[in-house]
Amino acid sequence: MARLKNKSEAVQIYNTYIQDAQNTDSQACVELFKKLQQQEIKQAEEVRGHLQEVMQKGKM
């Protein structure tokens, strides 16, 4: 559960980084942060899927 919370927080932090990069007209940074944010989202989805499976089956 902590891992999923950390991923969620990371996604939100990347929103701030993306906004800051946009404010400084740094498109390369915007693209990098969006890419990293998408990776965090994908990992969070994997963690969530695993947790759902564990909760349904009752074991890891």
TIMI-2910 file (N, C-alpha, C, CB; in pm, 1 decimal, decimal comma, always signed):
<rs>
+----------+----------+----------+----------+----------+----------+----------+----------+----------+----------+----------+----------+------+
!      n_x !      n_y !      n_z !     ca_x !     ca_y !     ca_z !      c_x !      c_y !      c_z !     cb_x !     cb_y !     cb_z ! resn !
+----------+----------+----------+----------+----------+----------+----------+----------+----------+----------+----------+----------+------+
!    +82,1 !   -119,0 !     +0,0 !     +0,0 !     +0,0 !     +0,0 !    +86,8 !   +125,9 !     +0,0 !    -93,6 !     -0,5 !   +120,5 !  Met !
!   +195,3 !   +123,3 !    +75,1 !   +283,9 !   +239,7 !    +80,3 !   +343,1 !   +267,2 !    -57,2 !   +396,2 !   +218,3 !   +183,6 !  Ala !
!   +374,9 !   +161,6 !   -129,0 !   +432,3 !   +177,0 !   -263,4 !   +334,1 !   +247,6 !   -356,4 !   +471,1 !    +39,7 !   -321,8 !  Arg !
!   +209,2 !   +209,9 !   -348,6 !   +107,0 !   +272,8 !   -432,4 !    +90,6 !   +420,1 !   -395,2 !    -27,8 !   +198,8 !   -418,4 !  Leu !
!    +94,1 !   +449,7 !   -266,2 !    +84,3 !   +588,5 !   -221,2 !   +202,6 !   +669,8 !   -272,4 !    +77,6 !   +595,3 !    -67,6 !  Lys !
!   +322,5 !   +611,9 !   -266,9 !   +441,7 !   +680,8 !   -315,7 !   +431,8 !   +710,3 !   -464,9 !   +566,4 !   +597,4 !   -287,1 !  Asn !
!   +380,7 !   +615,1 !   -539,5 !   +365,5 !   +634,9 !   -684,4 !   +265,4 !   +746,2 !   -712,5 !   +320,3 !   +503,9 !   -753,2 !  Lys !
!   +158,0 !   +748,0 !   -637,2 !    +56,7 !   +851,5 !   -654,4 !   +114,0 !   +990,0 !   -625,7 !    -63,1 !   +824,2 !   -563,4 !  Ser !
!   +191,3 !   +998,4 !   -520,3 !   +254,6 !  +1125,9 !   -485,8 !   +353,7 !  +1168,8 !   -593,9 !   +326,0 !  +1115,4 !   -350,0 !  Glu !
!   +427,9 !  +1073,3 !   -649,0 !   +525,3 !  +1104,5 !   -754,1 !   +455,4 !  +1161,6 !   -877,6 !   +605,9 !   +978,3 !   -792,2 !  Ala !
!   +341,1 !  +1103,8 !   -912,3 !   +265,4 !  +1153,7 !  -1027,9 !   +226,4 !  +1299,0 !  -1005,6 !   +139,1 !  +1067,3 !  -1052,9 !  Val !
!   +181,7 !  +1331,0 !   -885,4 !   +142,7 !  +1468,7 !   -854,2 !   +263,1 !  +1563,2 !   -857,3 !    +75,2 !  +1474,7 !   -716,8 !  Gln !
!   +375,1 !  +1517,7 !   -807,4 !   +496,3 !  +1600,0 !   -808,2 !   +539,4 !  +1629,8 !   -951,5 !   +610,4 !  +1529,6 !   -731,5 !  Ile !
!   +527,9 !  +1530,2 !  -1038,9 !   +563,7 !  +1554,2 !  -1178,5 !   +475,7 !  +1660,7 !  -1241,6 !   +553,7 !  +1425,6 !  -1258,2 !  Tyr !
!   +350,8 !  +1672,8 !  -1197,4 !   +265,2 !  +1781,8 !  -1247,5 !   +329,0 !  +1916,9 !  -1218,5 !   +124,3 !  +1774,9 !  -1183,8 !  Asn !
!   +385,4 !  +1931,3 !  -1099,5 !   +453,4 !  +2056,3 !  -1062,7 !   +576,4 !  +2077,4 !  -1150,0 !   +493,6 !  +2055,0 !   -913,4 !  Thr !
!   +655,7 !  +1972,0 !  -1168,4 !   +776,0 !  +1982,7 !  -1252,5 !   +739,8 !  +2020,2 !  -1395,7 !   +854,3 !  +1850,4 !  -1251,4 !  Tyr !
!   +634,8 !  +1959,6 !  -1446,2 !   +591,1 !  +1987,7 !  -1584,1 !   +548,0 !  +2134,2 !  -1595,3 !   +473,8 !  +1892,8 !  -1626,1 !  Ile !
!   +471,8 !  +2179,0 !  -1499,0 !   +425,2 !  +2317,8 !  -1501,0 !   +543,4 !  +2414,4 !  -1493,4 !   +327,5 !  +2343,8 !  -1384,4 !  Gln !
!   +638,6 !  +2385,7 !  -1406,6 !   +757,2 !  +2471,1 !  -1395,4 !   +834,7 !  +2474,4 !  -1527,1 !   +848,6 !  +2421,7 !  -1281,4 !  Asp !
!   +850,0 !  +2359,5 !  -1589,8 !   +922,2 !  +2353,0 !  -1716,8 !   +846,7 !  +2429,7 !  -1825,5 !   +943,2 !  +2206,2 !  -1759,6 !  Ala !
!   +715,1 !  +2421,2 !  -1824,7 !   +635,4 !  +2497,1 !  -1921,3 !   +651,2 !  +2646,6 !  -1898,8 !   +487,5 !  +2457,9 !  -1912,0 !  Gln !
!   +656,7 !  +2686,8 !  -1773,9 !   +671,3 !  +2828,7 !  -1740,6 !   +805,7 !  +2885,4 !  -1785,5 !   +655,0 !  +2848,6 !  -1591,1 !  Asn !
!   +906,1 !  +2798,7 !  -1798,0 !  +1038,0 !  +2843,6 !  -1843,0 !  +1063,3 !  +2809,3 !  -1988,9 !  +1146,5 !  +2782,1 !  -1756,8 !  Thr !
!   +957,1 !  +2768,2 !  -2058,2 !   +965,6 !  +2733,7 !  -2201,1 !  +1073,2 !  +2629,0 !  -2229,7 !   +993,7 !  +2859,1 !  -2283,4 !  Asp !
!  +1082,7 !  +2529,4 !  -2141,9 !  +1178,5 !  +2420,9 !  -2160,7 !  +1104,4 !  +2296,4 !  -2207,1 !  +1257,4 !  +2392,6 !  -2029,8 !  Ser !
!  +1080,5 !  +2289,7 !  -2337,2 !  +1003,3 !  +2179,5 !  -2393,2 !  +1071,4 !  +2044,9 !  -2371,4 !   +980,6 !  +2202,2 !  -2541,0 !  Gln !
!  +1202,5 !  +2042,0 !  -2376,1 !  +1274,9 !  +1916,1 !  -2354,1 !  +1246,7 !  +1863,6 !  -2213,5 !  +1427,6 !  +1935,8 !  -2374,8 !  Ala !
!  +1245,2 !  +1952,8 !  -2115,8 !  +1215,5 !  +1911,4 !  -1978,5 !  +1069,8 !  +1869,1 !  -1964,1 !  +1247,2 !  +2024,8 !  -1880,3 !  Cys !
!   +980,5 !  +1940,9 !  -2029,1 !   +838,5 !  +1904,7 !  -2025,6 !   +821,8 !  +1762,1 !  -2076,6 !   +753,1 !  +2003,7 !  -2110,6 !  Val !
!   +882,8 !  +1732,3 !  -2188,2 !   +870,8 !  +1598,7 !  -2247,3 !   +931,1 !  +1491,8 !  -2156,9 !   +938,6 !  +1595,0 !  -2384,2 !  Glu !
!  +1045,6 !  +1521,7 !  -2097,5 !  +1109,2 !  +1425,8 !  -2006,8 !  +1020,7 !  +1399,2 !  -1885,9 !  +1246,5 !  +1477,3 !  -1961,4 !  Leu !
!   +971,8 !  +1504,8 !  -1823,7 !   +888,6 !  +1486,8 !  -1704,5 !   +757,9 !  +1415,2 !  -1736,6 !   +859,0 !  +1621,6 !  -1640,4 !  Phe !
!   +700,3 !  +1441,5 !  -1852,5 !   +578,6 !  +1369,9 !  -1892,1 !   +607,4 !  +1222,0 !  -1912,6 !   +519,6 !  +1430,3 !  -2020,4 !  Lys !
!   +721,7 !  +1192,8 !  -1972,4 !   +760,6 !  +1053,1 !  -1993,5 !   +780,1 !   +982,3 !  -1859,3 !   +890,2 !  +1044,8 !  -2077,9 !  Lys !
!   +849,4 !  +1047,1 !  -1767,8 !   +872,6 !   +988,2 !  -1636,4 !   +741,5 !   +973,1 !  -1558,7 !   +971,7 !  +1073,8 !  -1556,7 !  Leu !
!   +653,0 !  +1069,5 !  -1574,0 !   +523,0 !  +1062,8 !  -1508,7 !   +443,0 !   +943,3 !  -1561,3 !   +444,8 !  +1194,0 !  -1530,7 !  Gln !
!   +446,5 !   +921,1 !  -1690,9 !   +375,1 !   +807,5 !  -1748,8 !   +430,5 !   +675,4 !  -1696,6 !   +383,8 !   +811,4 !  -1901,6 !  Gln !
!   +561,0 !   +669,2 !  -1676,5 !   +621,1 !   +548,8 !  -1619,3 !   +570,4 !   +525,7 !  -1477,3 !   +774,6 !   +559,6 !  -1620,0 !  Gln !
!   +559,7 !   +632,0 !  -1400,8 !   +507,5 !   +621,4 !  -1264,3 !   +362,6 !   +572,8 !  -1265,6 !   +517,3 !   +757,3 !  -1191,8 !  Glu !
!   +283,4 !   +625,4 !  -1358,2 !   +143,2 !   +585,4 !  -1369,6 !   +135,0 !   +437,4 !  -1403,4 !    +70,1 !   +669,8 !  -1476,8 !  Ile !
!   +216,0 !   +393,4 !  -1498,0 !   +215,8 !   +252,0 !  -1537,9 !   +254,4 !   +163,0 !  -1420,0 !   +312,6 !   +228,4 !  -1656,2 !  Lys !
!   +356,5 !   +202,7 !  -1345,9 !   +399,4 !   +124,6 !  -1230,4 !   +291,6 !   +122,5 !  -1122,4 !   +529,8 !   +180,8 !  -1173,6 !  Gln !
!   +224,5 !   +233,6 !  -1101,0 !   +116,4 !   +239,7 !  -1002,4 !     +2,9 !   +145,7 !  -1042,2 !    +63,7 !   +384,3 !   -988,1 !  Ala !
!    -27,1 !   +141,2 !  -1171,2 !   -131,6 !    +50,3 !  -1219,1 !    -92,0 !    -95,3 !  -1196,4 !   -159,6 !    +74,7 !  -1368,2 !  Glu !
!    +35,5 !   -126,8 !  -1216,5 !    +83,2 !   -262,8 !  -1191,6 !    +71,2 !   -298,3 !  -1043,9 !   +228,8 !   -278,1 !  -1237,9 !  Glu !
!   +110,3 !   -206,6 !   -957,1 !   +101,6 !   -230,2 !   -812,9 !    -44,1 !   -247,8 !   -772,7 !   +166,1 !   -113,6 !   -733,5 !  Val !
!   -131,4 !   -161,9 !   -821,9 !   -273,6 !   -170,5 !   -789,1 !   -332,1 !   -303,6 !   -835,5 !   -350,4 !    -53,7 !   -852,9 !  Arg !
!   -296,6 !   -345,2 !   -955,3 !   -344,9 !   -473,2 !  -1006,7 !   -299,1 !   -589,5 !   -920,4 !   -298,0 !   -493,7 !  -1149,6 !  Gly !
!   -174,0 !   -584,9 !   -878,1 !   -121,4 !   -690,8 !   -792,5 !   -194,5 !   -692,6 !   -657,9 !    +30,1 !   -672,4 !   -771,0 !  His !
!   -215,6 !   -574,6 !   -599,7 !   -285,7 !   -567,1 !   -472,1 !   -428,7 !   -619,2 !   -482,9 !   -286,4 !   -423,9 !   -421,2 !  Leu !
!   -494,9 !   -588,9 !   -592,9 !   -631,1 !   -639,0 !   -612,3 !   -631,4 !   -790,7 !   -619,9 !   -693,4 !   -579,5 !   -739,4 !  Gln !
!   -532,7 !   -844,6 !   -689,1 !   -522,6 !   -990,2 !   -701,3 !   -497,1 !  -1053,2 !   -565,0 !   -410,4 !  -1028,9 !   -799,9 !  Glu !
!   -407,2 !   -993,7 !   -488,0 !   -376,8 !  -1045,2 !   -354,6 !   -500,6 !  -1041,8 !   -265,4 !   -263,1 !   -964,2 !   -290,5 !  Val !
!   -574,1 !   -933,3 !   -272,9 !   -691,8 !   -919,4 !   -188,1 !   -800,5 !  -1020,3 !   -227,3 !   -746,5 !   -776,5 !   -196,8 !  Met !
!   -810,8 !  -1050,1 !   -355,1 !   -911,1 !  -1145,1 !   -400,8 !   -872,4 !  -1287,7 !   -365,7 !   -931,5 !  -1132,2 !   -550,5 !  Gln !
!   -743,7 !  -1319,5 !   -381,4 !   -697,9 !  -1455,9 !   -356,7 !   -652,3 !  -1478,9 !   -213,6 !   -586,2 !  -1489,4 !   -450,1 !  Lys !
!   -622,3 !  -1370,2 !   -144,7 !   -581,1 !  -1381,3 !     -6,7 !   -437,9 !  -1423,7 !    +14,2 !   -667,9 !  -1474,8 !    +61,3 !  Gly !
!   -357,3 !  -1417,1 !    -91,2 !   -215,2 !  -1449,6 !    -76,7 !   -133,9 !  -1378,8 !   -184,1 !   -192,9 !  -1602,2 !    -84,4 !  Lys !
!     -4,9 !  -1364,6 !   -154,1 !    +84,3 !  -1299,9 !   -248,4 !   +140,4 !  -1406,4 !   -337,6 !   +196,9 !  -1221,2 !   -177,3 !  Met !
+----------+----------+----------+----------+----------+----------+----------+----------+----------+----------+----------+----------+------+
</rs>
